[in-house]
Amino acid sequence: MPLERVFSAELIDKLTCTQELDLGGMIRNLSLPQTSPIRHKSANSSMGRMDILPPEILLFILNLLDFQALSRLSRVSRRAKVTVEALLAYKESLEYAPDVLVALGKTRLLRYHSAALLRQTLRADRCVSCLHFGGFLLLPTCERVCFECLHQNYALRMTTLKMARKCFHLTNNHLKKLPILYSIPGTYGVMFQISRRKVYRLVSVKQVKQLAIEVHGSTENVANLMPTTPPRGMAWREFCIFKWFHEAPLEPPGCDLSRMPERTNLVEDNFGGMASIRMPYLSGTGADRGRLCKGCRLVDELHSQGLLPAAVLEDLAPRGIRPSRRLRALTTRLHSREGIVEHIKTCYGANRLLTAWETERME
């Protein structure tokens, strides 16, 4: 019986990459603000009426506040600043995900998520759609997502206010109930690169559909809003977008979408990446930004060269699934620190690399 390989931290680092790949174009390269030190001037600083609250009640209230409110409170007095900065949710978010806070501020979404919710998401690790590791944050919903689900799951897409109104028969007053993202101009792309120079006001398709059900009374009533054929004057592409938005799942599929049968009339995402940012997973062992497998890259290269064994390809891409689709998903899938070890054990490419390195070492 062959001995099982021991995967040291050094070996895992050799088989994976973390920082050097942006995975297309998400929100990135944001300038982080400077924090101001506490100046010990007033010994009798006060938080006003909040001074009379028991510590546990004060802590409970502060966790319910968003970071915009906490930031304003911290400027009231020295005591307020000390209290806010001692809040665990505040400290962890500033230390491990400061760029997330900046992104929420720049997109005008900071006021929609409480400190407690952000900390909860920071300490979660699963994609809200496939339930595998989610290395990105979808800003409007404060949910973890993975790269493949951002591409495949229409519920995770963003759309304009105009399209939301038209698709789900909503009004501007209805849409005021939703978090509205103000986009950051730049180059983005989930699978397809896009360049956006103007600021767009965008809403989450999932949240729009949930709102439509609330407004129209039931999922059946919302489904009846979808025409069976394109109405006069509607382009085919717009009709396809309507169709996929109406069919966007509100419950997690709970599986790897790249292994599911391919759907027809898929439409490129006009705003892919504009509402998502890399977010580390914080556990008892520290921050984990996720790792990409170099073995999966090798498998992709071997396939493009016609050198991948047929049995390996058949296992990776079941009948009816395009190999290029599966390989794209594998090469863009982030794994957690623990998950990458389990993945490497069965990854054909990783084992090829290991065998090659072991052979070199023995020569």
Residue frames as qw, qx, qy, qz and C-alpha x, y, z in Angstrom:
[[0.000, 0.888, 0.460, 0.000, 0.00, 0.00, 0.00],
 [0.437, 0.476, -0.039, 0.763, 1.62, 3.32, -1.09],
 [0.310, -0.413, -0.450, 0.728, 2.33, 5.89, 1.59],
 [0.116, 0.892, 0.425, 0.101, 0.04, 8.92, 1.58],
 [0.426, 0.452, -0.068, 0.781, 1.82, 12.16, 0.73],
 [0.335, -0.661, -0.401, 0.538, 2.30, 14.71, 3.47],
 [0.289, 0.744, 0.269, 0.538, 1.43, 18.19, 2.22],
 [0.450, -0.381, -0.263, 0.764, 3.64, 20.67, 4.02],
 [0.114, 0.872, 0.219, -0.422, 2.93, 24.40, 3.92],
 [0.137, -0.572, 0.520, 0.619, 5.93, 24.79, 1.60],
 [0.244, 0.111, 0.881, 0.389, 4.57, 22.16, -0.80],
 [0.201, 0.735, 0.634, -0.131, 1.09, 23.69, -0.82],
 [0.009, 0.821, -0.075, -0.566, 2.62, 27.11, -1.59],
 [0.187, -0.342, 0.717, 0.577, 4.47, 25.53, -4.51],
 [0.178, 0.311, 0.896, 0.264, 1.28, 23.97, -5.90],
 [0.042, 0.812, 0.580, -0.057, -0.93, 27.03, -5.54],
 [0.251, 0.241, 0.029, 0.937, -1.08, 30.78, -6.11],
 [0.152, -0.647, -0.635, 0.393, -2.94, 33.40, -4.12],
 [0.056, -0.737, -0.140, 0.659, -2.20, 37.07, -4.72],
 [0.205, -0.318, 0.514, 0.770, -0.96, 37.19, -8.29],
 [0.012, 0.304, 0.786, 0.538, -4.28, 36.60, -10.04],
 [0.268, 0.077, 0.214, -0.936, -7.20, 39.05, -10.04],
 [0.276, 0.346, 0.896, -0.026, -9.52, 36.49, -11.62],
 [0.176, 0.690, 0.545, 0.443, -10.73, 38.85, -14.27],
 [0.113, 0.360, -0.107, 0.920, -11.80, 42.29, -13.15],
 [0.388, -0.686, -0.601, 0.130, -13.39, 42.79, -9.78],
 [0.153, -0.958, 0.056, -0.238, -13.26, 45.95, -7.69],
 [0.861, -0.163, -0.096, 0.472, -9.59, 46.25, -6.77],
 [0.514, 0.200, -0.040, 0.833, -6.61, 48.55, -6.13],
 [0.231, -0.877, -0.306, -0.290, -8.54, 50.87, -3.83],
 [0.240, 0.484, -0.427, 0.726, -6.68, 53.50, -1.78],
 [0.562, -0.501, -0.633, 0.182, -7.05, 52.76, 1.92],
 [0.163, -0.891, -0.014, -0.424, -7.71, 55.67, 4.33],
 [0.348, 0.316, -0.626, 0.622, -5.30, 56.59, 7.11],
 [0.563, -0.631, -0.534, 0.008, -6.51, 55.89, 10.65],
 [0.007, -0.747, 0.237, -0.621, -6.13, 58.69, 13.19],
 [0.458, -0.021, -0.754, 0.471, -4.60, 57.91, 16.61],
 [0.435, -0.776, -0.452, -0.065, -6.47, 58.54, 19.85],
 [0.241, 0.513, -0.298, 0.768, -5.28, 61.75, 21.50],
 [0.497, -0.460, -0.658, 0.329, -5.40, 61.64, 25.29],
 [0.049, 0.391, -0.044, 0.918, -6.82, 65.07, 25.96],
 [0.525, -0.389, 0.056, -0.755, -10.18, 64.87, 27.69],
 [0.069, 0.088, -0.947, 0.300, -10.46, 62.53, 30.66],
 [0.346, 0.313, 0.633, -0.618, -14.17, 63.29, 31.03],
 [0.277, 0.130, -0.584, -0.752, -15.29, 62.60, 27.47],
 [0.519, 0.191, 0.646, -0.527, -18.85, 61.37, 27.11],
 [0.043, 0.146, 0.849, 0.507, -21.06, 59.42, 24.71],
 [0.408, -0.212, -0.138, -0.877, -24.12, 61.36, 25.84],
 [0.775, -0.208, 0.161, -0.574, -27.16, 59.29, 26.79],
 [0.863, 0.194, -0.466, -0.036, -25.34, 56.11, 25.79],
 [0.135, 0.487, -0.686, 0.523, -23.20, 56.48, 28.93],
 [0.580, -0.258, 0.458, -0.623, -26.04, 55.14, 31.09],
 [0.893, 0.151, -0.278, -0.321, -26.36, 51.87, 29.15],
 [0.797, -0.397, 0.452, 0.052, -24.99, 48.64, 30.63],
 [0.116, -0.552, 0.686, 0.460, -21.92, 47.42, 28.65],
 [0.365, 0.128, 0.902, 0.191, -23.72, 44.40, 27.19],
 [0.370, 0.763, 0.492, -0.197, -26.62, 46.54, 25.91],
 [0.081, 0.842, -0.267, -0.462, -24.22, 49.10, 24.45],
 [0.252, -0.322, 0.828, 0.384, -22.31, 46.32, 22.69],
 [0.420, 0.427, 0.801, 0.020, -25.54, 44.89, 21.28],
 [0.294, 0.873, 0.232, -0.312, -26.60, 48.28, 19.91],
 [0.047, -0.738, 0.482, 0.470, -23.20, 49.06, 18.38],
 [0.364, -0.080, 0.876, 0.306, -23.16, 45.74, 16.52],
 [0.409, 0.637, 0.652, -0.053, -26.48, 46.67, 14.91],
 [0.134, 0.873, -0.062, -0.466, -25.05, 49.92, 13.54],
 [0.803, 0.529, 0.084, 0.262, -23.49, 50.16, 10.09],
 [0.690, -0.115, -0.024, 0.714, -19.90, 51.35, 9.62],
 [0.134, 0.585, 0.177, 0.780, -21.00, 54.78, 8.48],
 [0.517, -0.766, -0.167, -0.343, -22.87, 55.30, 11.75],
 [0.835, -0.414, -0.102, 0.348, -19.99, 53.80, 13.78],
 [0.557, 0.246, 0.035, 0.792, -17.50, 56.10, 12.08],
 [0.119, -0.697, -0.129, -0.696, -19.63, 59.14, 12.91],
 [0.719, -0.667, -0.167, -0.103, -20.09, 57.97, 16.50],
 [0.821, -0.151, -0.114, 0.539, -16.34, 57.48, 16.93],
 [0.340, 0.404, 0.016, 0.849, -15.82, 61.19, 16.20],
 [0.397, -0.797, -0.313, -0.332, -18.18, 62.34, 18.98],
 [0.434, -0.817, 0.324, -0.200, -15.69, 61.95, 21.83],
 [0.127, 0.545, -0.824, 0.089, -12.60, 60.11, 22.98],
 [0.505, -0.079, 0.780, -0.361, -14.68, 57.58, 24.88],
 [0.784, 0.455, 0.179, -0.382, -16.85, 56.96, 21.82],
 [0.502, 0.666, -0.538, -0.125, -13.74, 56.41, 19.68],
 [0.112, -0.399, 0.882, -0.225, -12.24, 53.97, 22.20],
 [0.641, 0.117, 0.622, -0.435, -15.55, 52.09, 22.51],
 [0.761, 0.555, -0.038, -0.333, -16.13, 51.79, 18.75],
 [0.426, 0.644, -0.635, -0.026, -12.55, 50.75, 18.01],
 [0.267, -0.306, 0.865, -0.294, -12.74, 48.08, 20.72],
 [0.810, 0.225, 0.238, -0.486, -15.78, 46.53, 19.01],
 [0.598, -0.184, 0.738, 0.253, -14.70, 43.15, 17.64],
 [0.606, 0.605, 0.504, 0.114, -16.70, 43.49, 14.42],
 [0.184, 0.976, -0.084, -0.081, -15.13, 46.90, 13.81],
 [0.358, -0.693, 0.588, 0.214, -11.58, 45.76, 14.60],
 [0.659, 0.014, 0.718, 0.225, -11.70, 42.61, 12.47],
 [0.553, 0.742, 0.371, 0.080, -13.21, 44.34, 9.45],
 [0.076, 0.966, -0.227, -0.095, -10.65, 47.16, 9.57],
 [0.434, -0.583, 0.660, 0.191, -7.75, 44.76, 10.02],
 [0.517, -0.015, 0.822, 0.237, -8.66, 42.03, 7.53],
 [0.363, 0.551, 0.668, 0.345, -11.02, 43.65, 5.02],
 [0.083, -0.592, -0.119, 0.793, -10.34, 47.41, 4.89],
 [0.019, 0.115, -0.584, -0.803, -10.69, 47.43, 1.10],
 [0.101, -0.485, -0.851, -0.174, -14.18, 45.96, 1.47],
 [0.131, -0.722, -0.449, 0.510, -15.18, 48.90, 3.67],
 [0.068, -0.438, 0.276, 0.853, -13.70, 51.34, 1.15],
 [0.038, -0.141, -0.800, -0.582, -15.59, 49.61, -1.69],
 [0.114, -0.636, -0.757, 0.095, -18.85, 49.78, 0.28],
 [0.119, -0.680, -0.185, 0.700, -18.23, 53.47, 0.87],
 [0.047, -0.301, 0.486, 0.819, -17.36, 54.28, -2.74],
 [0.135, -0.253, -0.826, -0.485, -20.43, 52.42, -4.04],
 [0.371, -0.281, 0.121, -0.877, -22.66, 54.11, -1.41],
 [0.752, -0.227, -0.565, -0.253, -23.63, 50.81, 0.20],
 [0.282, 0.241, -0.703, 0.606, -21.87, 51.25, 3.55],
 [0.381, -0.177, 0.366, -0.831, -25.08, 52.19, 5.38],
 [0.781, -0.023, -0.328, -0.531, -26.92, 49.02, 4.36],
 [0.819, -0.017, -0.562, 0.111, -24.94, 46.40, 6.30],
 [0.583, -0.786, 0.112, -0.172, -24.49, 46.23, 10.07],
 [0.003, 0.690, -0.712, 0.132, -21.12, 45.61, 11.68],
 [0.656, -0.170, 0.692, -0.247, -22.44, 42.28, 12.96],
 [0.850, 0.461, 0.206, -0.154, -23.48, 41.15, 9.45],
 [0.452, 0.779, -0.433, 0.037, -20.10, 42.09, 7.96],
 [0.244, -0.541, 0.778, -0.206, -18.29, 40.17, 10.70],
 [0.798, 0.080, 0.538, -0.259, -20.58, 37.18, 10.19],
 [0.783, 0.618, -0.018, -0.070, -19.79, 37.19, 6.45],
 [0.164, 0.775, -0.599, 0.116, -16.07, 37.66, 7.10],
 [0.350, -0.367, 0.827, -0.243, -16.15, 34.54, 9.28],
 [0.854, 0.285, 0.358, -0.249, -18.23, 32.49, 6.83],
 [0.271, -0.444, 0.694, 0.497, -16.51, 30.62, 4.01],
 [0.448, 0.294, 0.827, 0.170, -19.23, 29.26, 1.70],
 [0.087, -0.036, -0.453, -0.887, -20.50, 30.65, -1.60],
 [0.472, 0.190, 0.433, -0.744, -24.20, 31.48, -1.18],
 [0.697, 0.364, -0.271, -0.556, -24.94, 29.70, -4.48],
 [0.751, 0.259, -0.602, -0.081, -22.88, 26.49, -4.85],
 [0.770, -0.614, 0.088, -0.149, -21.86, 26.16, -1.16],
 [0.832, 0.131, -0.143, 0.520, -18.20, 25.65, -2.09],
 [0.453, -0.433, -0.136, 0.767, -15.55, 28.13, -0.92],
 [0.246, 0.883, 0.333, 0.223, -16.55, 31.71, -1.76],
 [0.606, -0.167, -0.058, 0.776, -13.59, 34.04, -2.08],
 [0.081, 0.298, 0.216, 0.926, -15.56, 37.15, -3.06],
 [0.080, 0.467, 0.608, -0.637, -18.13, 39.44, -1.47],
 [0.083, 0.568, 0.585, 0.574, -21.20, 40.57, -3.40],
 [0.128, 0.080, -0.301, 0.942, -21.56, 44.10, -2.04],
 [0.435, -0.303, -0.173, -0.830, -25.34, 44.77, -2.28],
 [0.824, -0.316, -0.354, -0.309, -26.34, 41.56, -0.50],
 [0.268, -0.672, 0.621, -0.302, -23.26, 41.11, 1.74],
 [0.962, -0.028, 0.234, -0.139, -23.04, 37.47, 0.64],
 [0.347, -0.500, 0.708, 0.357, -20.04, 35.34, -0.25],
 [0.818, 0.516, 0.063, -0.246, -19.82, 34.15, -3.84],
 [0.656, -0.243, 0.543, 0.464, -17.37, 32.25, -6.04],
 [0.022, 0.427, -0.455, -0.781, -16.16, 33.21, -9.50],
 [0.010, -0.133, -0.897, -0.422, -18.08, 30.53, -11.40],
 [0.009, 0.628, 0.752, -0.198, -21.39, 31.31, -9.72],
 [0.027, 0.632, 0.033, -0.774, -20.97, 35.02, -10.47],
 [0.113, 0.257, -0.653, -0.704, -20.90, 33.97, -14.11],
 [0.177, -0.163, -0.927, -0.288, -23.52, 31.20, -14.10],
 [0.126, -0.561, -0.763, 0.294, -26.11, 32.24, -11.50],
 [0.079, 0.575, 0.328, 0.745, -28.27, 35.11, -12.77],
 [0.474, -0.801, -0.366, -0.022, -29.51, 35.86, -9.25],
 [0.618, -0.508, -0.011, 0.600, -26.00, 37.15, -8.49],
 [0.413, 0.361, 0.319, 0.773, -25.96, 39.59, -11.39],
 [0.033, -0.520, -0.260, 0.813, -26.59, 43.32, -11.31],
 [0.284, 0.563, 0.617, 0.470, -28.91, 45.32, -13.54],
 [0.053, 0.194, 0.005, 0.980, -29.88, 48.92, -14.15],
 [0.268, 0.295, 0.560, -0.726, -32.90, 50.55, -12.52],
 [0.513, 0.336, -0.267, -0.743, -34.51, 50.88, -15.95],
 [0.467, 0.131, -0.843, -0.233, -34.17, 47.16, -16.68],
 [0.048, -0.125, -0.870, 0.474, -35.41, 46.26, -13.20],
 [0.400, 0.314, 0.279, -0.815, -38.53, 48.41, -13.64],
 [0.564, 0.329, -0.438, -0.618, -39.25, 47.03, -17.09],
 [0.373, 0.149, -0.914, -0.054, -38.55, 43.38, -16.35],
 [0.218, -0.265, -0.873, 0.348, -40.54, 43.13, -13.11],
 [0.180, -0.690, -0.474, -0.517, -43.13, 45.93, -13.58],
 [0.493, -0.538, -0.410, 0.547, -41.82, 48.02, -10.70],
 [0.096, 0.951, 0.136, 0.259, -41.75, 51.77, -10.06],
 [0.345, 0.564, -0.407, 0.630, -39.00, 54.08, -8.86],
 [0.507, -0.566, 0.291, -0.582, -40.70, 54.21, -5.46],
 [0.986, -0.139, -0.046, -0.078, -40.55, 50.42, -5.25],
 [0.795, 0.338, -0.266, 0.427, -36.84, 50.39, -6.07],
 [0.066, -0.746, 0.333, -0.573, -36.07, 52.92, -3.33],
 [0.840, -0.465, 0.155, -0.234, -36.48, 50.01, -0.90],
 [0.957, 0.106, -0.019, 0.268, -33.37, 48.32, -2.34],
 [0.481, -0.618, 0.278, 0.556, -29.66, 49.04, -1.88],
 [0.621, 0.779, 0.072, 0.042, -28.60, 50.95, -5.00],
 [0.728, -0.296, 0.239, 0.570, -24.97, 50.54, -5.99],
 [0.292, 0.926, -0.132, -0.198, -23.17, 53.46, -7.62],
 [0.939, 0.167, 0.053, 0.296, -20.53, 51.81, -9.78],
 [0.376, -0.729, 0.320, 0.474, -16.83, 52.69, -9.75],
 [0.641, 0.718, -0.184, -0.196, -15.61, 53.48, -13.30],
 [0.305, -0.579, 0.741, 0.149, -12.96, 51.07, -14.56],
 [0.551, 0.288, -0.704, -0.344, -12.28, 47.80, -16.36],
 [0.628, -0.194, 0.614, -0.437, -14.12, 44.73, -15.10],
 [0.649, 0.268, -0.558, -0.442, -15.22, 41.35, -16.27],
 [0.656, -0.167, 0.704, -0.215, -16.46, 37.94, -15.17],
 [0.700, 0.224, 0.634, 0.240, -15.38, 35.87, -18.19],
 [0.436, 0.671, 0.355, 0.484, -15.96, 38.85, -20.52],
 [0.385, -0.247, -0.158, 0.875, -13.98, 42.07, -20.12],
 [0.075, 0.853, 0.453, 0.250, -15.93, 45.31, -20.00],
 [0.353, 0.007, -0.163, 0.921, -14.84, 48.93, -19.65],
 [0.147, -0.818, -0.544, -0.112, -17.18, 51.36, -17.93],
 [0.345, 0.245, -0.129, 0.897, -16.24, 55.05, -17.78],
 [0.347, -0.478, -0.063, -0.804, -19.51, 56.40, -16.38],
 [0.185, -0.081, 0.792, -0.576, -21.20, 55.74, -13.05],
 [0.478, -0.242, -0.685, -0.494, -24.14, 53.32, -13.26],
 [0.503, -0.251, 0.486, -0.669, -26.84, 52.90, -10.65],
 [0.521, 0.103, -0.817, -0.223, -27.31, 49.17, -10.26],
 [0.684, -0.321, 0.363, -0.545, -29.42, 46.78, -8.20],
 [0.211, -0.224, 0.952, -0.009, -29.12, 43.09, -7.38],
 [0.498, -0.039, -0.643, -0.580, -31.26, 40.81, -9.57],
 [0.376, -0.244, -0.867, 0.218, -31.97, 38.61, -6.55],
 [0.036, -0.340, -0.497, 0.798, -33.17, 41.54, -4.47],
 [0.339, 0.146, -0.265, -0.891, -35.24, 42.93, -7.36],
 [0.487, -0.129, -0.787, -0.356, -36.98, 39.59, -7.86],
 [0.281, -0.317, -0.780, 0.460, -37.67, 39.28, -4.12],
 [0.118, 0.287, 0.204, -0.929, -39.12, 42.79, -4.16],
 [0.402, 0.034, -0.533, -0.744, -41.29, 41.94, -7.18],
 [0.412, -0.267, -0.871, -0.017, -42.77, 38.95, -5.33],
 [0.140, -0.377, -0.573, 0.714, -43.55, 41.24, -2.39],
 [0.204, 0.259, -0.084, -0.940, -45.12, 43.90, -4.64],
 [0.505, 0.079, -0.557, -0.655, -47.12, 41.57, -6.91],
 [0.753, -0.267, 0.198, -0.567, -48.17, 39.12, -4.22],
 [0.902, -0.124, 0.413, -0.033, -46.71, 35.76, -5.29],
 [0.342, -0.366, 0.700, 0.509, -44.10, 34.00, -7.40],
 [0.430, 0.448, 0.757, 0.204, -46.89, 32.97, -9.79],
 [0.196, 0.925, 0.260, -0.195, -47.96, 36.57, -10.34],
 [0.164, -0.758, 0.435, 0.457, -44.36, 37.55, -11.06],
 [0.446, -0.051, 0.808, 0.381, -43.95, 34.62, -13.48],
 [0.402, 0.678, 0.614, 0.031, -47.03, 35.80, -15.37],
 [0.046, 0.894, -0.072, -0.439, -45.28, 39.11, -16.09],
 [0.303, -0.416, 0.690, 0.509, -42.85, 37.31, -18.41],
 [0.677, 0.484, -0.111, -0.543, -44.04, 37.28, -22.05],
 [0.877, 0.017, 0.472, 0.086, -43.76, 34.00, -23.97],
 [0.660, 0.426, 0.287, 0.547, -42.41, 35.78, -27.06],
 [0.317, -0.178, -0.048, 0.930, -40.63, 39.12, -27.50],
 [0.214, 0.796, 0.450, -0.345, -43.19, 41.96, -27.53],
 [0.511, 0.749, 0.211, 0.364, -43.15, 44.36, -30.46],
 [0.083, 0.920, -0.205, 0.323, -40.06, 46.55, -30.30],
 [0.656, -0.637, 0.405, -0.024, -38.14, 44.31, -27.86],
 [0.393, 0.615, -0.676, -0.101, -34.77, 43.03, -29.10],
 [0.892, -0.050, -0.446, -0.056, -34.04, 39.30, -28.78],
 [0.468, 0.235, -0.592, 0.613, -31.13, 39.96, -26.41],
 [0.283, -0.296, 0.337, -0.848, -33.33, 41.97, -24.05],
 [0.839, -0.161, -0.203, -0.478, -35.96, 39.21, -24.15],
 [0.792, 0.079, -0.560, 0.232, -33.29, 36.66, -23.17],
 [0.154, 0.279, -0.529, 0.786, -32.18, 38.87, -20.28],
 [0.596, -0.266, 0.092, -0.753, -35.79, 39.12, -19.08],
 [0.890, -0.046, -0.404, -0.208, -36.11, 35.34, -19.30],
 [0.654, 0.114, -0.593, 0.456, -33.00, 34.63, -17.26],
 [0.082, -0.302, 0.413, -0.855, -33.79, 37.27, -14.65],
 [0.735, -0.231, -0.038, -0.636, -37.24, 35.75, -14.17],
 [0.934, -0.029, -0.356, -0.027, -35.71, 32.29, -13.85],
 [0.217, 0.558, -0.599, 0.532, -32.96, 33.43, -11.46],
 [0.663, -0.334, -0.665, 0.080, -33.01, 31.08, -8.44],
 [0.311, -0.763, 0.167, -0.541, -33.79, 32.61, -5.07],
 [0.855, -0.450, 0.255, -0.046, -32.62, 29.45, -3.30],
 [0.111, -0.671, 0.687, 0.255, -29.02, 28.21, -3.62],
 [0.805, 0.309, -0.426, -0.275, -28.56, 25.53, -6.31],
 [0.718, -0.528, 0.431, -0.136, -26.10, 23.94, -3.89],
 [0.892, 0.085, 0.360, 0.260, -23.88, 22.39, -6.57],
 [0.324, -0.389, 0.442, 0.740, -21.04, 23.13, -8.98],
 [0.545, 0.658, 0.215, -0.473, -22.89, 24.87, -11.82],
 [0.226, 0.619, -0.622, -0.423, -20.15, 24.03, -14.33],
 [0.124, -0.080, 0.987, 0.064, -21.19, 20.36, -14.06],
 [0.475, 0.481, 0.572, -0.465, -24.81, 21.14, -14.87],
 [0.522, 0.473, 0.592, 0.391, -26.22, 20.91, -18.43],
 [0.201, -0.147, 0.127, 0.960, -25.48, 24.09, -20.34],
 [0.293, 0.691, 0.530, -0.395, -28.39, 26.45, -20.88],
 [0.452, 0.449, 0.474, 0.608, -29.19, 28.06, -24.20],
 [0.069, 0.820, 0.256, 0.507, -29.34, 31.77, -25.04],
 [0.578, -0.564, -0.238, 0.541, -27.00, 32.79, -22.22],
 [0.223, 0.917, 0.090, 0.318, -26.29, 36.52, -22.28],
 [0.551, 0.218, -0.345, 0.728, -23.00, 38.18, -21.40],
 [0.386, -0.726, -0.442, 0.360, -23.04, 40.09, -18.12],
 [0.265, 0.821, 0.105, 0.495, -23.00, 43.83, -18.80],
 [0.254, -0.830, 0.264, -0.421, -21.85, 44.59, -15.26],
 [0.938, -0.142, -0.278, 0.147, -19.85, 41.49, -14.28],
 [0.673, 0.004, -0.311, 0.671, -17.40, 42.17, -11.46],
 [0.042, 0.551, -0.007, 0.833, -18.65, 45.70, -10.74],
 [0.603, -0.596, 0.018, -0.529, -20.36, 44.68, -7.49],
 [0.953, -0.268, -0.109, 0.089, -17.86, 42.15, -6.14],
 [0.078, 0.819, -0.509, 0.251, -14.50, 42.26, -4.38],
 [0.663, 0.117, -0.697, 0.245, -12.03, 39.70, -3.04],
 [0.515, -0.655, 0.210, -0.512, -12.72, 39.03, 0.64],
 [0.253, 0.317, -0.880, 0.247, -10.64, 36.85, 2.98],
 [0.764, -0.424, -0.423, -0.241, -12.21, 34.19, 5.16],
 [0.065, -0.595, 0.572, -0.561, -11.32, 34.74, 8.81],
 [0.856, -0.274, -0.427, -0.102, -11.06, 31.64, 11.00],
 [0.699, -0.706, 0.092, 0.068, -9.28, 30.70, 14.20],
 [0.800, -0.110, 0.251, 0.534, -6.09, 30.15, 12.21],
 [0.202, -0.434, 0.206, 0.854, -6.10, 33.58, 10.55],
 [0.498, 0.620, 0.013, -0.606, -7.18, 35.17, 7.28],
 [0.540, 0.039, 0.774, 0.328, -7.54, 32.93, 4.22],
 [0.306, 0.540, -0.181, -0.763, -7.85, 34.62, 0.81],
 [0.881, 0.342, 0.268, -0.185, -8.22, 31.33, -1.03],
 [0.302, -0.497, 0.683, 0.441, -5.82, 29.54, -3.35],
 [0.754, 0.505, -0.175, -0.383, -5.86, 28.61, -7.02],
 [0.851, -0.185, 0.471, 0.140, -4.50, 25.20, -8.02],
 [0.096, 0.661, -0.570, -0.479, -1.54, 25.22, -10.42],
 [0.346, -0.011, 0.927, 0.141, -2.36, 21.61, -11.22],
 [0.459, 0.654, 0.560, -0.219, -5.68, 22.68, -12.73],
 [0.226, 0.830, -0.252, -0.444, -3.80, 25.16, -14.90],
 [0.161, -0.393, 0.849, 0.314, -1.58, 22.31, -16.09],
 [0.449, 0.337, 0.826, -0.053, -4.66, 20.22, -16.92],
 [0.398, 0.819, 0.210, -0.356, -6.02, 23.12, -18.99],
 [0.080, 0.731, -0.547, -0.401, -2.69, 23.46, -20.83],
 [0.310, -0.139, 0.924, 0.175, -2.50, 19.71, -21.51],
 [0.489, 0.552, 0.652, -0.177, -6.04, 19.76, -22.89],
 [0.329, 0.857, -0.054, -0.393, -5.29, 22.69, -25.21],
 [0.037, 0.613, -0.727, -0.306, -2.26, 20.76, -26.51],
 [0.849, 0.146, -0.343, -0.375, -4.26, 17.56, -26.99],
 [0.389, 0.357, -0.798, 0.291, -2.16, 15.75, -24.36],
 [0.481, -0.258, 0.523, -0.655, -4.76, 15.19, -21.63],
 [0.019, 0.013, 0.998, 0.065, -5.64, 11.48, -21.24],
 [0.403, -0.300, -0.542, -0.674, -9.19, 10.72, -22.38],
 [0.536, -0.434, -0.712, 0.133, -10.09, 9.06, -19.07],
 [0.276, -0.292, -0.354, 0.844, -9.09, 12.19, -17.13],
 [0.162, -0.034, -0.246, -0.955, -11.10, 14.43, -19.44],
 [0.478, -0.349, -0.697, -0.406, -14.14, 12.16, -19.21],
 [0.466, -0.439, -0.642, 0.421, -13.99, 12.30, -15.42],
 [0.158, -0.248, -0.160, 0.942, -13.66, 16.10, -15.39],
 [0.377, 0.213, -0.167, -0.885, -16.32, 16.81, -18.01],
 [0.507, 0.211, 0.809, -0.208, -19.29, 14.40, -17.93],
 [0.265, 0.324, 0.743, 0.523, -21.09, 13.61, -21.16],
 [0.036, 0.820, 0.518, 0.240, -22.89, 16.67, -22.51],
 [0.316, -0.899, -0.023, 0.302, -20.62, 19.17, -20.73],
 [0.561, 0.770, -0.177, 0.247, -18.15, 21.15, -22.82],
 [0.804, -0.160, -0.237, 0.522, -14.59, 20.46, -21.56],
 [0.300, 0.409, -0.073, 0.859, -13.61, 24.13, -21.96],
 [0.446, -0.668, -0.133, -0.580, -16.42, 25.13, -19.62],
 [0.863, -0.466, -0.181, 0.079, -15.31, 22.70, -16.91],
 [0.725, 0.064, -0.133, 0.673, -11.65, 23.61, -17.27],
 [0.041, 0.604, 0.000, 0.796, -12.45, 27.31, -17.01],
 [0.646, -0.663, -0.115, -0.361, -14.31, 26.63, -13.78],
 [0.896, -0.270, -0.160, 0.314, -11.43, 24.58, -12.37],
 [0.579, 0.234, -0.085, 0.776, -8.76, 27.16, -13.19],
 [0.092, -0.548, 0.020, -0.831, -10.75, 29.98, -11.56],
 [0.716, -0.565, -0.359, -0.196, -11.94, 28.12, -8.45],
 [0.022, -0.623, 0.553, -0.553, -10.47, 29.36, -5.19],
 [0.766, -0.262, -0.586, 0.043, -9.97, 26.78, -2.45],
 [0.495, -0.825, 0.152, -0.227, -9.69, 27.34, 1.28],
 [0.029, -0.665, 0.731, -0.148, -6.50, 26.42, 3.13],
 [0.572, -0.121, 0.780, -0.225, -8.05, 23.13, 4.21],
 [0.777, 0.482, 0.273, -0.299, -9.95, 22.55, 0.96],
 [0.439, 0.741, -0.473, -0.188, -6.88, 22.82, -1.27],
 [0.230, -0.416, 0.877, -0.075, -5.26, 19.82, 0.46],
 [0.651, 0.232, 0.682, -0.237, -8.27, 17.62, -0.28],
 [0.623, 0.724, -0.007, -0.297, -8.39, 18.92, -3.85],
 [0.148, 0.716, -0.666, -0.150, -4.70, 18.25, -4.53],
 [0.516, -0.202, 0.825, -0.110, -5.08, 14.62, -3.47],
 [0.639, 0.401, 0.656, -0.025, -7.34, 13.93, -6.45],
 [0.348, 0.855, -0.092, -0.374, -6.14, 16.58, -8.93],
 [0.902, 0.287, 0.180, 0.269, -4.50, 14.96, -11.96],
 [0.403, 0.805, -0.134, 0.414, -2.44, 18.06, -12.75],
 [0.387, -0.800, 0.373, -0.267, -1.23, 18.53, -9.17],
 [0.885, -0.256, 0.384, 0.060, -0.11, 14.92, -9.00],
 [0.771, 0.535, 0.057, 0.341, 1.70, 15.30, -12.34],
 [0.098, 0.872, -0.274, 0.395, 3.57, 18.29, -10.92],
 [0.654, -0.619, 0.399, -0.174, 4.40, 16.43, -7.70],
 [0.948, 0.060, 0.260, 0.173, 5.69, 13.42, -9.60],
 [0.589, 0.700, -0.063, 0.398, 7.85, 15.63, -11.84],
 [0.155, -0.851, 0.351, -0.358, 9.34, 17.46, -8.85],
 [0.816, -0.423, 0.387, -0.070, 10.05, 14.21, -7.01],
 [0.897, 0.321, 0.140, 0.268, 11.76, 12.81, -10.11],
 [0.331, 0.824, -0.199, 0.415, 13.93, 15.94, -10.42],
 [0.447, -0.759, 0.380, -0.281, 14.92, 15.68, -6.76],
 [0.916, -0.199, 0.347, 0.042, 15.99, 12.06, -7.14],
 [0.785, 0.555, 0.002, 0.276, 18.16, 12.70, -10.22]]
